[in-house]
Amino acid sequence: MSDQLNGIAAFVQAAQAASFALAAEQMGLSRSAVGKAVARLEQRLGVQLFHRTTRSLKLTDEGVLFYERCAGALADIKAAEQLFDSGRREPVGRLRISVPVLLGRHCVTPLLVRLAKTHARLEIDAVFTDRPVDLLDDGFDLVVRTGALANETDLRARRLGSQTMALCASPAYLRTRAAPSTLDDLAAHDMLAYGKGDRVVPWLFNEAGQTRNINPKGRLRFDDLESIAAAAVDGAGLAWLPSWLIASRLASGLLVEVLPALRGPGFDVYAVWPLGRHLPMRVRLVIDELVAHMPSMLGAGPDAVAPRP
């Protein structure tokens, strides 16, 4: 029975990862071990579960049917094991979390490190990426997302706070150009834009109770916010950046905030996890830590937390 369950676990992991190699990495096994486990399972069942090529791994029709049953069964087994989490003093096991690169580095990493130091049996696997991830298909327990959430009925979320944006420049730059007093004055300044491909992200401001968009014009455009911050410190122009990213530079005087009264609307930040009947203690612990400390790290006051269906 143990070999059969191991084969099913390898099959489900490979189906979710669409790769024997990635499944092996996630399970702490060799690629050949996962491949052989799936092959033995196929032989026992008398069906082919995967279409295999050198570039892809896709479920057959029979594989899709078998996966739907097996994934649910394994989830039930995992939930049954986790029922005993509440009786433990310490969170136990591995948690996979995906976070945006810079936001994760500045605001999430310190919290995860503190949790790991406090809870010796907690394992945290943090993936830093700005690409959208699928919690279920990519095998994450929790993700941190910025901006509006899609209406996904198989997920739940808690709001962690609001990421506010601030317009700033170096004192050296402002000695060469008069600091703008209105949004119309920005046209006379060098602007450090953030963009990817042909898309440049507009700057958003509150003016007379309305949101006003400014399309930054300038000779420098980056797809990395840290580079924009560094260029602003070097006096290359005005920059529109998250307040948490420039907080230390503002405090040290390397940057000065410009038009603070016109700060635009913030971008909500959420913790998101798969909808389920039981939330493991380790996941609850990380969510609670994010809820308690992220608002201040984002540079905003405490925010109400709302569950999402």
N, C-alpha and C positions, 0 to 999 in steps of 0.2 A: 504493500500500500504506500509506503514511504517513497519508493521509486516512482510510482504512478503520480503522486502529488508533486514530486519534484519535476517530472516531465510536464505536467500541466502548468506549474508555475513558470517554467522556462518558456513554454508556448505562449502564455498570456503576456509575459514580459517582452518576448520577441515581437508579438503582434502589436503591442503598444509602441514599441520603439521602432518598428519596421526595419529591424537590423539585429542580426545575431550578435554582432560585435558590441553594439551599444547595450543590448540586453545583458550580455556577459559582464560588461563593465558595471552596470547597475546592480547585478546580483553578486558581484565579487567572484565570478567564475571565469574560466577560459572560454574563448569563442567555440572551440571544438566541443567542450563539455555541453554547452547550450545546444549546439547543432545536433550532437548525438542524442541528447535527451529528447529533442523534438522528433528526430528520426525514429527513435524507439517508440514514441507515442504514436506516430503515424503507422508504424508497422503493427502495433497492437490494435489500433482502430481499423486498419485496413483502408484508410483514405489518405489522400494528400491534403495537407492543411495549408501549405504555402506554395505559391508560384515563386521559384527562385531563379534569379539571374545574377550576373556579376555586379549589377548596379542596383538592384532593388529586391525587396522581399515583400510580397503581397499575399494576403489571404485568399484562398480559393473560396468558392461558395460554401463548401463544407466547412472550411476553416472559419468563415464568418459565423455560421450557426453554432459551431463548437465554442468559439470565443465568447459569444454572448452568454452562453450558459456558464462557462468556466470562470469568466471575469466576475460574474455575480456571485458565484459560489466562493471564490477566493476572498472577495470583499466581505462576505458574511463571516468567513473564518477569521479574517483579520479583525473585524468588528467584535467578534466573540472574545478574542484574545485581549482586545483593548478595553473590554468591560472592567478589567481588573486594574486599569490605570488609576481609577479614582481611589483605590485602596492603597496605593503606593505613596510614600512620602516624596519620592523623587520621580520626575519624568524619565522615561526609559525609551531608548530606541533612536532611530534615525529620522530626521525631518528634512525634506527637500524643499527649499524655498527659492523662488526666482524674484530678483529685484532689478530695477533699472540701474544702469552702471554707476552713474555719478550720485544719484540719490541714495542708492544702496551703500556706496562707499562712505558717504558723509553722514548719513542719518540712520542707516539700518545696521551696518557692521558693528558700531560700538555697542548696540543693544544685544546683538547675537553673541558677541565676545563675552559680555557680562553674564549672559545666561549660561554660556558654556563653562565659565569659571565657577558659577554658583552650583550648577547641576552636573555632577561628575559622570552620570550615566546617560546624558543627553548628547546625541550626535547631530550636528547640523551640517548639511550639504547645501551651500549657497551658490547659486548660479547667477552671474551678473550679465545681463543682456538687455538691450533696448528693443529687441524684436518681440512681437507678440508671441506668447506661449499658450499652449492648450494644457490646462491642468491635468485633464484626464489622459490625453494621448501622450503627453510628455512626462507623466508620472510625478507631478509636483503635489505636495501637500498644501502648499500655500504660495501665493504670489502677491507682490505689491504692485499696484497699478496706479497710474496718474491719468487724470482726465475722466470724462464721462464713461460710464460702464454700459456695455450692451445689455439688453434684456435677456440674460441667459438663465433659464429656469432651473438648470442643474447646478447653479453656483449660489453661494452666499457671500456677503461682504460686510465689512465694517469700515466706516469712514475714519481715517486717521488724522485728518486735518486738511489744511489748505496751503498749497505752495504759492506764496506770493512772489511777484516779480518786481524788481527795482531797477530804475535807470541810474547809471553811475558813470563816473569818469575819474581819471587821475587828477590830482592837484596840478601836475605839470601841464596836462592838456588844457585845463580850465584857465591856466595863466596865459595861454595863447589864444583862447576863444572865450568870448563872454558866455557865462553860463546861461542856458536858455531859461526864460521866464514863462514861456507859453509853449504849447505843442507846435505851433506854427514856426517857432524859432529853430526847431530841429532840422529844418531843411537846409540851414546854413552850416550844419555840423557834419563831421565824419561819423558814420555809423558802422558799428561792427555787427554784421548780420549773421544769423544762424540759418543754415539751409542745407538741404540734401537734394541732389539732382538739380532740377530747375525750380524747386519750390523754396522760397524764402519765408520764414515764419514771421508774421507781422507782430509788431509791438502793440499791446493793448493798454489803454489808459481810461480812467474815469474822468470825464469832463462834463460838468454841469449835469451830473446824474445819468449820463449816457456813456456807453462804451465806444471809444474812438480807436480805430485801427490806424497805425502808422506803418507804412512799408519802408523798412530801413534801406537807405541808399548809401552806398559806399564802395570803396575799392577792395575791401577785405570781407570775405565771407568764409565761415568755418562750419564744419559739422560736428564740432566738439566744444562744449561750453567751457571747459577748463582753458582751452586755447583762447577763447574770447576773453575770459577773465584776465589771462596773462597779457593779452594784447592791450586791454584797457589799462592795466597797471603800467604798461610801457608807454602810455600816452597816445595810443593809436586812434582813439575816438571814444564815442559814447557806446555803452553796452547795456543791454536789457537782460538781466540775469536773475536766477532764483535767489531770494534773500539768504537762504541757508548756505549757498555757495560763496557769497561775497561777505558774509558776516564778519569773519576775521579780518578781511582786508579793509572793511569799513572801520572796524574798531582800531586797527593799527594806523589808519590814515593813508594807506596806499590808494584807496578809492574814496570818493565822496558821492553821496547820493544826490541825484538831480531830480527836481520836480517831485519830491516825496508826496506832496498833497494829491498828486494825480495818479498814484499807484492804481494799476488796473485790477480787475477781478482775479481772484486766485484760481488755481487748478486743484480740484479735490484729489486727495490721495487715499487709496483704499487697500485694505487687506482682503484678499479673495481666496476662498477655498471651496472644494467640491461639497455639494449638498449631500448629507448622509445622516443616518440615524444616530450615529455616535461620533463625537469629536474627540480624538485622542488627547490625553492630558498634555503631551508635548506641544501639540498644535494650539490648544487653548492657552498654554503658557506664553507662547510667542505672540499670539494675537493680543493677549492682555498687556504684554510688555510694549508692543507697538502702540496700542491705544493710550497707554499711560504716558509715554514719553515722546512719541513722534510729533504731537502738536508744537511743543516747545522747540524741538530740533528743527522743525520746518520754519520757525520764526513766527508762528501764529499762536494765539491763545488757545485754551482748551476748547475742543469742538464737541458738539453732540454726536453720539455714535448711533447710527441707524442700521438695523439689520436689513438685508436685501433678500427678497424671495428668490 
